[in-house]
């Protein structure tokens, strides 16, 4: 039996007339509390996904307006997780689209839901008869992808088991997807007794694996999920004199980065368009980490040069510092 979705305002703990600021504040507080990277309790990830879906809908004025009017059975077949409607394209992709039940629900909302009782039947059939027919539950499956695929998007093949039969389904991963996002693949689940010749859907929960070099932007830190971040080690000479270095990108290619002379540790540089392949594309940010040379590699001549440079570099001066 399918569990009823909670009211999105209830999920965020806000009133139905909440302002945009109220919605944002409630989301940030709850997202920080239930983020899977920080909260390892059972059910935290599901709660985080629920919070994200509620925010995605209520923070968008148009989606919020439609939700306030139609509820979860809105004209896009439900809210949250899919990033908006996408065209039907076969079994291989995340799709959020109209189906007959959604259209019937919309029709009933205009005519009070009682058309059949008044002798005027909905063009989409009787809602009462549809409610009495058991519907095949959606199949649920988790899919793991690496960070580069979450940035560029792509296709993945997964195996779905139906009783004694195994079926291979090709899934389209949209660029810029984040952990916890749910994708709906139409018509690859169990046979649906309510709709002869049709099958239920597959709901995929996407998990993005950590990467040894890159990380995605974190909205809790004020960063955009479409951007990518990399800590870049540089030598003392590269930071002091400036340099042109090659750096990896999430797509597997390399890019050229100019390090300005006199750069300090923690300085952040940007490579435009090297983040998620969304529209517009995200950027890649590189934070410089100056690595000093090992003590054994410093010759007497090099030591004198460094000492002279140190004498010319004025630090720890001003009020409060000892003279």
N, C-alpha and C positions, 0 to 999 in steps of 0.2 A: 504493500500500500504506500503510495507516495505521500511523504510528509509535506504538510502545508508550509509555505514559506512565511517567515515572520514579516510583519510590517516593517518597511525600511526605516521609518521614523523611530520605531521601537528599537531597531537594531542599533541606531546611533544614540538613542536615549534623548531625543529632542522632540519639541512640539512641532505640529504640522505647519505652523506659521513661522518656523525658525528662519532666521536670516542666513545669508551666504556665510557670514563670519561664524555664526553659531554652528553651521554644518561643518565648516573647516576645523574649528576648535574641537568639536566632538570627535571628528575623524582622527585628528592628530593624537589626541589623548588615547583613544581606543587602539589605534594602529600601533602606537608605541608599546602599549600594554600587552598586545597579543601577537606582535611580530614574531614569526617562527624563529628568527635568528636570536631572539632574546627570551622567548617563552617556550619552554620545552614540555609544558604540561599537555596531557592528553586532551585533544579537542581544540588546542590553541590555534592550529593552522586553519581548521575549518571555521573557527570564529573569525580569524583574520580575513579569510576569503569573503565571509558574509559581510564584514565591515567594509571591505574594499568595494564589493558589489553595491552596497547601499550608497556609499559615497559617490561612485561613478554615476549613479542615476540622479541622486538628489543635488549634486554639485553642477549638473547640466540643466539649465533652465527649461529647455525643450523636453528633455527626458523626464524631469520632475513634473512638468505640466501633464504629460501623458500618463505618468504613474498616478498622480493625484486623481486623474479622470478614470483610468481603466484598471489600476492596481497591477498586480504581477502579470495578469493575462493581457498585457498591453498589446497594441497593434504590431509590435515587433516580436511577438512570441515570448515575451519575458524580458526582464531587465537585468543588466549586470553581467560581467565576465567576458562578453564577446566583443566589446568595443564598437557596437553598432551593427546595422544590418550589412550582410554581404550577399552577393548574388549566388544563386544556386549553381553549383558546378560539379555535380556528381558526388560520390562518396568521399572524395579526397579533400576535405577542408572544413574549417570552422565556419558554421553558417548560422545566422540568426534570421529567420524569415517567417512569413505568414504560413499558418496551416489552417485547416478547416475549423478546428476547435477555436482557435483564436478569432477567426472571422465571425464565427457564430456568437462568441462572447461579445464582440463589438456590436453585432446586430442586436442582440438582446439588450445591451445597455441603452441603445437608442429607443427600443420599444418596450422597455420595462421588464424584459425577461419572461413575459407571459403570453407571447404571440400564439403559441400552440393552444394554450388554455382558452384563448378568446376565439379560436377557430381560424386564426390567421397564422399560418406556419412560416417560420423563417426559411429563406431560400437556402439555408445551409443545413436544414433538417431540424428535427426536434432536439433541443438541448436536454430535455428530460430523458429521451431514449438514449442519448449519448452517455449521460451520467450513469444509467443503469447497466451499461455494457462495461465489463472489465477491460481495462487497457493494459497492455503489456508494459511493465516498468522499463524505464531507460536503463541501459547498461552503464556501469561506471568503471573507469579504468584510469590509472595514473601513467603518465609518460614522462620519462627523464630525457632532457636535452642538455647539451653543453652550452656554455655562454656564447660562443661564436654563432650557433644556430639561433639563439634568442635574439641576437643582434641583426643577423642577415635574413632570418626566415629561411624556409626551405620545406622539403617534403620528408616525411618519415613513414616507414611501413611498420605496422604493428599487427600482431596476430590476435584474433578474437575467436574464442571458443564458443560454439553453439552445440551443446550436448556432446555428441561424438565427433562433430565436424569442426575443423579449424579454418577460419577465413582470414586472408591477408587484406588489410585495409590501408590505403595510402592516405595519410593525413597531411594537410597543408598547415605549416606553422607560420603565422604572420610575423613579420619583423617587428622587433620592439616588445615582444611578449615577456611577461614577468612571472615569477614563481607564484603559484596559487591561482593563476588564471584558468578558467574553465572553457573548453571548446566543445561545441555541439556538432557531431557528425550525424547527418540525417540518414535514417533508413538502413542502418547496418546492425541494429539490435535484434531482439526476438520478434517473431511474428506477432502482429497486433490483431487480436480478435475483434476489436472495435472497428477496424478498417481493413477489410479483406484485401489480401494482396499487398499489404504494406507492412513495414516493420517499425519497431520502436527505434529510438535514437541511442547514440553512444555519447556519453558525457566524459570528456577527458580532462583530468586535472594535470596541469603542466608543472613540473618541477625543474628548475634551472640549476644545474650543478655548479658549485664554486669553481673558479678558474685560478691557477697559480699566479697569474700576473694581473688580470683585469678584474674589475668589479663594475656592476651597474650602478647608476645614480640612485640614491636613496632619498625618496620624498621627505622622510623624517628629518633629513639634514638640509632640506631646502634644495635638493638636487633633482634634476629631471631624469626619469627612468630611461629615457632614450639616449642619455649621455653615458660614456664609458670613462673609467678612471684608471690610471696606471701610476705607480710609484717608480720614478726613473732615477737610478743611481748614476751620479756623474763624478768625475774626478775633481780634485781641487783645481787643477790647471784648466779644465773645461769650464768650470764655474767662474774662475777669475779672469780668464782670457777670452772666453766665448768659444763656441765650437759648433760645428754642423754634425749631428749624429743621426744614425738610422735607428728607428724604433719600430717594434712590431705593432700591428693593428689587429683587432679582433677578427678580421676577415682572413688572416693568414698572410697578408702582404706586409710590406714595410713602407714606412714614410720617413721623409727627411724633416728633422726638427732643428731649428736654429736656436742655440742657447746664447742669450745675450751676455756680454762680458760683465763681470761684477754681480752675477746671480748669486742669491743666497739660498740656503736650505729652506724648503717649504714653498719656494716660489712656484706658482702654477702657470703652465703654458698650455695653449689650446691649439689643437689641430681641427679645423672646421671640417664637418662632414665625414669624420672617421668613426662616428658612433653608430647607433642603430640605423638601419636602412629604411627608416620611416619617411613620411612626407610631412614636413621637411625633415631631412636627416639629422640625427644627433651628432654631437661633437665628442672628441676625445680630449680629456684633460690629463696633463702629466705634471706630477708634483716632484720637484727636484730634491734629491737626497745626496748631499755632498759626502763622499767617502774619502777620508784622509789616507795618504799613503802609509803603508806599514812602516813601523819605526826602523826596521832593519834595512829598508831601502833608501833611507836618507843618509847621503854621504856628508862629509864635513863641509864641502863646498855648498851643497844644497841646504844644509842647516844654517849656514851664514846668510844665504839668500832669504830663507824663510824668516830668520830673526830680524833682518833688515826690513822685510815687508811688514812684520809684526810691529816694529817700532813706528812705521809710517801709517799704520792702521789705527785710528783713534777709536777705542771702545771703552766701555765702563767709565764714561765721563759725564759730568753734569751733576745736578743736585742729588744728594743721597749717596753718591759713590765716594769711597775714601780717596783722598788725594795721594 
